[in-house]
Every structure is written in structure tokens, then in C-alpha cells.
Amino acid sequence: MLSKPTSVIASDLIEAKDLNDLVDYYNELWSDPSTGPFTFTTHNDTTGDNLDRRYGWGQTPAAIVPTPAATEIVTLNDINQITAQINAGGYHKEENVILGGLIPLTGVGAATVGSKIPTSLYNNVCTLTDNLFTNQYETDFLNLSLSEVTSTNTVSWSDDLEVIHKFTFTDYNEARHFFNSGGELTFQLSMETGGGSYNQFWQEIFEQFDSIRIGAETCRVVTDDDNGETHYDVISTSGINKGFYNGILYSPTPAFNTILDAGVFRHRPGGAYAYAYAYVYAYSEYNSRRIRIQIKADEVSGFNIYVKVILVEDADDISAITQDVTLESGYAQPSTVPVTTPSPDSGVPYATVGSTVYQFMERSAPTVTEEQAWTSVDAPAGVQLEDFIDGSTNWTQVDGSLFEKNS
């Protein structure tokens, strides 16, 4: 990865090299790192430049037009162009992350197009660009398509149950750009009401896990009725919570790898329920049921991610589950911003130079298909929790999230 451009001192004039260094640095995030191209065969290589693959939103490279000559003293018009493009990236991350207004070049009291760039302005834009590299997966702008494929199990089952959905991208780098810019794979489980206590506890689990999303490096739980803005930390009973980069293990003969064996989740800070825990494993005879998610990938007619969702029964429970179980799969797709039509949004003035509006262009979404219908299986059991009898004497809280039975 390139480093943040070196600050210039007050007596310097900003030359083309300085501004080109800024453009090249921003393109490491906006377009793709200069250390690429990246391949799936080195997906799990965490040495040297291979971690750079987690940056790059796949956008058309930022540029100043016309490109200043190498020793040319650049002007306000030049820095306005790159600032507008940086603002488009900042707006993609968060509506309020705008890197300051552009220098006005028309109107009363405006600077002239050929005015030299103040060193303080250049240094400020460099610093604000560097800040965009923090939490590079974040975005506030997603198109939600949560029901691309629906699989429903209508057959009674008493062991464990699994289903596999496939997400196909054009190629590995298209998948990288999707996840790098904040894209997620989405999963919603539900069950028909009724069927007695054997079924009702699964219903409760599905209600707690409103929507599970797989991102670049982690899973999270969101409430989709508020467009996914309320989200939670997923706490896995197995200590496993992974995503695209750390969950997929490259192999010529890929095998499924567990990325979540859930658990409970915790409200994130800032709300009325900050750091409160929502327990899926209620203290009952069915308290060891869990949702287990596994993934693998291959490059056959595109780049394919296979997601297996397993419903793991309590090892002690042999009663049949009779109610229909449904999995809806889809995606949260990073969308085009700022929006110019029909009603321009607040980011447009800060991303516009002349008649050009710079935009983050939406990433291609995967095609979702059912790879395997719901199938009864015998999955490995997880940690079995005993009945909750007396929390003050018989149970110990572990890591602030789970209770374990005292021996």
C-alpha cells in the first residue's frame, strides 16, 4: 500500500508531484491498491502486500483532467477536482463524512481558477483522505434485496437440518470490490407459528436473529425494518465470527468452514439498550439449539460463494419439529451516491466541479441460487447447556455473554 503523502511546509508551492501523490494514494481505496492484481489462489495469504486486497472499491480511478505536467505548479482548479472525488468517497462511507467544501472559483469574492493551492489546504485534504482508510468497509448506502431465493422445508425433522445457497459473482475481484465497499450477503430465517413448545423455541431464535449478514470480515445481526441501521455485535458460543476474507479457505477441493456458531448478540453502544445482551439460548430443556453457518468458494463459471445454514438441535431433544422452516437469502448492495436524480441529495454540491458530478457507482450484486434444498443431517453438536435452575448458585456468567453450569 502507498503511504499518506508527505506534508508540505508553508513556504512550498504545491507541484504536480504533490497532487499526483494524493491522487495515487486515494486510488488505493477508491479504485484498487497498486500492489494488485489479486487472485483467489492467494486469498488466505496474509504476508506482505496480500492484506492490501481488503482495500479497493473498484471505482474508475480518480484523476485530474488535464493531467498536470510533472514540474507544473498546480492550482485551485486542480485540487477542486480531486477534492470532489474524495468527497464522493466520503459520502459513500457516511452521509456526514464530507471533506469540506470546494474553493469557489466563480461569483463575488471567489478565487481565480489559476490561483495557487495553499499548503494548509493540501495538507488538510491529505489528512482527511487518510481518515477514509479507517473502517473501510463501512457505508450508509445499501440497496436491500433480501429475498432473491427462498427455501422452505415442509417435512417434519427431529435431528438437524441444513440448506445451501450459492452466490455467484463475475470473478474474484468483483466479489472483493463488493465486500470491500460494504456489501453483505443476507439471511432471514422464519417458522410457521404453532406446533407446541418444541417448535416455538426455534421461532424465538429466528425472531432474535432478524437478519444475519456476512460481510468482509465478520457477521452481524440487523433489524431490517429500519433499513439495517440498527445493528448488533454477534457473540458466538464457539468464539467464531468470520466473513469473506477470514472465513473462506482457498483449496483446489474446497470444503465448508464454520464462520458462525451463534449464540447471542449484544446491542451496540448509543441506544437505550447499549451493551444489553439478547439471549437466544434461553434457560430451558431446548437451550442448546443454535444456528451454524459455514462457507466455501470456487471459481467455476464465475466466482461462487456457497453458504450452508445448519439448524443444530439440542442433543437431548428427540421430538419432531413439524412447522415449516423458511430461509430467504439475498444481499445488501453498495449503491450509487451521491444521488443526482430525481432529487439531488446533500452530497452533490461537494462532489461537483463544473458540470461533472463525481459518484461512487454501485457494485454488482451476486446472482443467488439454491444449491441444496433443506436436508435432514446429523451435524456435530455444540456445547450443551444445562437447564437453568438457580442463577445465583448453579451458573456462572462467562465473558459477559453466556452462562455455564457450575460443576
C-alpha positions in Angstrom: 0.0 0.0 0.0 1.1 3.5 -0.7 1.6 5.8 2.3 -0.2 9.1 3.0 1.5 11.9 1.1 4.2 13.8 3.0 3.0 17.1 4.3 4.4 20.3 2.7 5.7 23.3 4.6 4.2 26.7 4.4 6.8 28.2 2.1 6.3 25.5 -0.6 4.3 25.8 -3.8 2.2 22.7 -4.5 3.6 20.9 -7.5 2.0 18.3 -9.7 4.0 15.6 -8.0 2.4 16.5 -4.6 -1.1 16.4 -6.1 -0.4 13.2 -8.1 0.8 11.6 -4.9 -2.5 12.4 -3.3 -4.4 11.1 -6.3 -2.5 7.8 -6.3 -3.0 7.4 -2.5 -6.7 7.9 -2.7 -7.0 5.4 -5.6 -5.6 2.7 -3.2 -9.1 2.9 -1.6 -11.3 4.3 -4.3 -10.1 2.1 -7.2 -7.6 -0.7 -6.2 -4.2 -1.0 -4.5 -1.2 -0.6 -6.6 0.1 -3.9 -5.2 -2.6 -5.8 -7.2 -3.9 -7.7 -9.1 -5.1 -10.2 -6.5 -6.1 -13.8 -7.2 -8.2 -16.3 -5.3 -5.3 -18.7 -5.0 -3.6 -16.3 -2.6 -6.8 -15.4 -0.8 -5.5 -16.6 2.6 -2.0 -15.2 2.2 -1.6 -12.6 5.0 2.0 -11.8 4.3 3.4 -8.7 2.5 1.1 -7.0 0.2 -1.6 -9.6 0.2 -3.6 -7.9 3.0 -3.9 -4.9 0.6 -6.7 -6.9 -1.1 -9.0 -5.8 1.6 -8.9 -2.3 0.2 -10.2 -1.1 -3.1 -13.8 -0.2 -4.0 -13.4 -1.0 -7.7 -14.3 2.5 -9.0 -12.9 4.2 -12.1 -9.6 5.6 -10.9 -9.7 9.2 -9.7 -7.8 11.7 -12.0 -7.2 15.3 -12.6 -8.0 16.4 -16.2 -5.9 17.5 -17.9 -3.1 15.8 -16.0 -0.6 18.4 -14.7 2.9 18.3 -16.1 5.4 16.8 -13.6 7.0 20.1 -12.5 3.9 22.3 -13.0 2.7 24.4 -10.1 -0.9 23.2 -9.7 -3.8 25.4 -8.9 -7.1 25.6 -7.1 -9.0 24.1 -10.1 -6.8 21.0 -9.9 -7.3 20.4 -6.1 -11.0 21.0 -6.5 -11.2 18.1 -8.9 -9.6 15.6 -6.6 -11.4 17.0 -3.5 -14.7 16.5 -5.2 -13.8 12.9 -6.0 -12.6 12.3 -2.4 -15.9 13.8 -1.2 -17.8 11.2 -3.3 -15.8 8.5 -1.4 -16.5 10.1 1.9 -20.2 10.4 1.2 -20.3 6.7 0.3 -18.9 5.8 3.7 -21.2 8.0 5.7 -23.6 10.9 4.8 -21.8 13.2 7.2 -18.3 12.4 6.1 -17.8 15.2 3.6 -14.2 16.6 3.5 -15.2 20.3 3.5 -16.5 22.5 0.7 -14.7 23.2 -2.6 -12.9 26.5 -3.2 -15.4 28.8 -5.1 -14.0 29.8 -8.4 -16.9 31.9 -9.6 -19.0 34.6 -8.1 -18.3 37.6 -5.9 -15.1 37.2 -3.8 -14.2 33.9 -5.5 -10.7 32.8 -6.1 -9.4 32.6 -9.7 -9.0 29.3 -11.5 -5.3 29.7 -11.7 -4.8 30.6 -8.0 -2.0 28.6 -6.3 -3.0 26.0 -3.7 -2.4 27.0 -0.1 -0.2 24.4 1.7 -2.6 24.2 4.6 -5.4 23.2 2.2 -3.3 20.5 0.6 -2.2 19.1 3.9 -5.8 19.1 5.2 -7.1 17.2 2.2 -4.3 14.6 2.6 -5.2 14.1 6.3 -8.9 13.8 5.6 -8.2 11.3 2.8 -6.1 9.2 5.2 -9.1 9.1 7.6 -11.2 7.3 4.9 -8.9 4.3 5.2 -10.2 3.7 8.7 -13.2 1.2 8.8 -13.0 1.0 5.1 -16.0 -1.5 4.9 -18.5 1.0 6.3 -21.2 2.5 4.2 -24.6 4.1 4.9 -26.0 3.5 1.4 -27.2 -0.1 0.6 -29.8 -1.4 -1.8 -31.5 -4.2 0.1 -32.7 -7.3 -1.9 -33.4 -9.8 0.9 -35.5 -12.4 -0.9 -33.6 -13.4 -4.0 -34.0 -17.1 -3.2 -36.5 -18.7 -0.8 -36.1 -22.3 0.5 -38.9 -23.8 2.6 -38.8 -27.1 4.5 -42.3 -28.7 4.8 -41.2 -32.1 6.2 -41.0 -32.9 9.9 -37.5 -33.4 11.3 -36.0 -34.4 14.6 -32.2 -34.4 14.1 -30.5 -31.4 12.4 -31.4 -29.5 9.2 -29.3 -27.8 6.6 -29.7 -25.9 3.3 -27.1 -24.4 0.9 -27.4 -21.2 -1.2 -24.9 -20.1 -3.8 -23.8 -16.5 -4.5 -22.2 -16.1 -7.9 -20.0 -13.1 -8.9 -18.4 -12.5 -12.3 -15.0 -13.0 -10.8 -13.0 -12.9 -7.6 -12.2 -9.2 -7.9 -15.9 -8.3 -8.3 -16.5 -10.2 -5.1 -13.6 -8.3 -3.4 -15.0 -4.9 -4.5 -18.5 -5.8 -3.3 -17.3 -6.7 0.2 -14.6 -4.0 0.4 -17.2 -1.3 -0.2 -19.6 -2.5 2.4 -21.6 -5.2 0.6 -23.1 -8.1 2.6 -24.8 -11.5 2.0 -28.1 -11.6 3.9 -30.1 -14.4 5.5 -33.5 -14.4 7.2 -35.0 -17.5 8.9 -38.6 -17.9 9.9 -41.0 -20.6 11.0 -44.8 -21.0 10.8 -46.4 -20.3 14.1 -47.9 -23.1 16.3 -46.7 -26.7 16.8 -46.1 -26.6 20.6 -43.0 -25.8 22.6 -40.7 -28.0 20.5 -41.3 -25.6 17.6 -41.9 -22.4 19.5 -38.3 -22.2 20.8 -37.0 -22.3 17.2 -39.4 -19.5 16.4 -37.9 -17.4 19.2 -34.4 -18.0 17.9 -35.4 -16.8 14.4 -37.1 -13.7 15.8 -34.0 -12.8 17.8 -31.8 -13.2 14.7 -33.9 -10.9 12.5 -31.4 -10.9 9.7 -27.9 -12.3 9.7 -25.4 -10.6 7.3 -22.0 -11.9 6.2 -19.5 -9.0 5.5 -15.9 -8.7 4.6 -14.5 -10.0 8.0 -17.5 -10.6 10.3 -21.2 -11.5 10.6 -23.7 -9.1 12.2 -27.3 -9.0 13.1 -29.5 -6.2 11.9 -33.2 -5.1 12.2 -34.3 -4.8 8.6 -37.4 -2.7 9.4 -35.2 0.3 9.9 -33.1 -0.3 6.7 -30.4 -2.1 8.7 -29.3 0.9 10.6 -29.7 -0.7 14.0 -27.1 -3.4 14.2 -25.6 -5.6 16.9 -22.4 -7.4 17.7 -22.9 -11.2 17.2 -21.4 -13.2 20.0 -20.6 -16.7 19.1 -20.6 -19.5 21.6 -17.7 -21.1 19.9 -15.7 -17.8 19.6 -16.0 -17.9 15.8 -17.3 -14.9 13.9 -15.8 -14.6 10.4 -16.6 -13.2 7.0 -15.5 -13.3 3.4 -11.8 -12.9 3.9 -11.1 -14.9 7.1 -13.9 -17.4 6.6 -13.2 -18.8 3.1 -10.3 -21.1 2.9 -8.8 -21.5 -0.6 -8.3 -25.0 -1.8 -8.5 -26.8 -5.2 -11.0 -29.0 -3.5 -12.9 -26.6 -1.2 -14.5 -27.6 2.0 -17.0 -25.8 4.2 -15.6 -23.8 7.1 -17.7 -22.6 10.1 -17.9 -18.8 10.3 -20.6 -18.6 13.0 -22.0 -20.9 15.7 -24.4 -18.5 17.3 -25.3 -17.7 20.1 -26.4 -14.4 21.5 -26.0 -10.9 20.3 -25.3 -7.6 22.1 -26.7 -4.2 21.3 -24.0 -1.7 20.2 -23.5 1.5 22.2 -25.5 4.6 21.7 -29.1 3.5 22.4 -31.3 2.7 25.3 -30.2 -0.9 25.3 -26.5 -0.2 24.9 -24.5 -3.4 25.6 -27.6 -5.3 26.7 -27.5 -9.0 25.7 -30.3 -10.8 23.9 -30.0 -14.5 24.8 -31.0 -17.0 22.2 -30.1 -19.8 24.4 -32.9 -19.5 26.9 -32.7 -21.5 30.1 -34.9 -24.4 29.1 -34.7 -28.0 28.0 -34.1 -26.8 24.5 -31.4 -24.3 25.4 -28.6 -25.7 23.2 -30.2 -25.2 19.8 -28.1 -23.0 17.6 -27.7 -21.5 14.1 -24.4 -22.6 12.5 -23.2 -21.0 9.2 -20.4 -22.4 7.0 -19.0 -21.1 3.7 -16.7 -22.2 0.9 -15.9 -20.9 -2.6 -14.7 -21.9 -6.0 -14.0 -20.5 -9.5 -16.3 -22.5 -11.7 -18.1 -20.3 -14.3 -17.5 -17.3 -12.2 -16.6 -16.9 -8.6 -19.1 -18.8 -6.3 -19.6 -18.5 -2.6 -21.6 -21.4 -1.1 -23.3 -20.7 2.3 -24.6 -23.6 4.3 -27.1 -22.7 7.1 -27.5 -25.5 9.7 -30.1 -25.7 12.4 -28.5 -27.7 15.1 -30.9 -29.4 17.5 -30.3 -29.9 21.2 -28.6 -33.2 21.6 -31.1 -34.3 24.2 -34.2 -33.4 22.2 -35.7 -36.1 20.0 -39.1 -34.6 19.4 -40.1 -33.9 15.8 -40.2 -30.3 14.5 -43.4 -30.1 12.5 -43.7 -26.4 11.4 -42.4 -25.2 8.1 -39.0 -23.5 8.2 -38.0 -20.9 5.6 -34.7 -19.3 4.6 -34.7 -16.2 2.5 -31.3 -15.2 1.1 -30.2 -12.0 -0.7 -27.8 -9.2 -0.4 -27.1 -5.7 0.7 -25.6 -3.9 -2.3 -23.5 -0.8 -2.0 -25.5 1.8 -4.0 -24.6 4.8 -6.2 -24.1 8.0 -4.3 -24.5 10.9 -4.2 -27.9 10.7 -6.0 -28.4 13.2 -8.7 -32.0 12.4 -9.8 -34.8 12.9 -9.4 -34.0 14.9 -6.3 -30.3 15.6 -5.7 -29.1 14.7 -2.2 -26.9 16.7 0.1 -23.6 15.3 -1.1 -24.0 16.6 -4.7 -22.6 20.2 -4.2 -19.5 18.8 -2.6 -18.8 16.3 -5.3 -19.4 18.6 -8.3 -16.8 20.6 -10.4 -18.3 22.5 -13.3 -20.8 20.2 -14.9 -19.2 17.0 -13.6 -20.7 15.2 -10.6 -18.4 12.5 -9.2 -20.2 9.5 -7.8 -19.5 6.2 -6.1 -21.1 3.7 -8.6 -23.0 0.8 -7.2 -21.2 -2.6 -7.0 -22.5 -5.5 -9.0 -24.7 -7.8 -6.8 -24.3 -11.6 -6.9 -26.7 -14.0 -8.5 -28.3 -16.1 -5.8 -29.5 -19.7 -6.4 -30.4 -22.7 -4.3 -27.6 -25.2 -4.4 -29.1 -27.8 -2.0 -32.7 -27.8 -0.6 -33.3 -28.4 3.1 -31.9 -31.8 4.1 -32.1 -33.7 7.3 -28.5 -34.3 8.6 -26.6 -35.3 11.8 -24.4 -32.3 12.4 -21.8 -32.2 15.2 -23.4 -31.0 18.4 -22.2 -27.8 20.0 -21.7 -27.0 23.7 -24.6 -28.4 25.6 -26.1 -26.0 28.2 -27.9 -27.5 31.2 -31.3 -26.4 32.5 -31.3 -23.0 34.2 -32.2 -23.8 37.9 -30.7 -21.1 40.1 -28.6 -18.4 38.6 -27.2 -17.3 41.9 -25.7 -20.6 42.9 -25.6 -23.0 39.9 -24.5 -20.9 37.0 -21.5 -18.7 36.2 -21.5 -15.9 33.6 -18.7 -16.3 31.0 -17.3 -13.4 29.1 -20.3 -11.3 29.8 -22.3 -13.2 27.3 -23.1 -16.8 28.3 -23.9 -18.7 31.5 -22.3 -22.1 32.1 -23.4 -24.7 34.7 -21.1 -24.9 37.7 -19.6 -28.4 38.2 
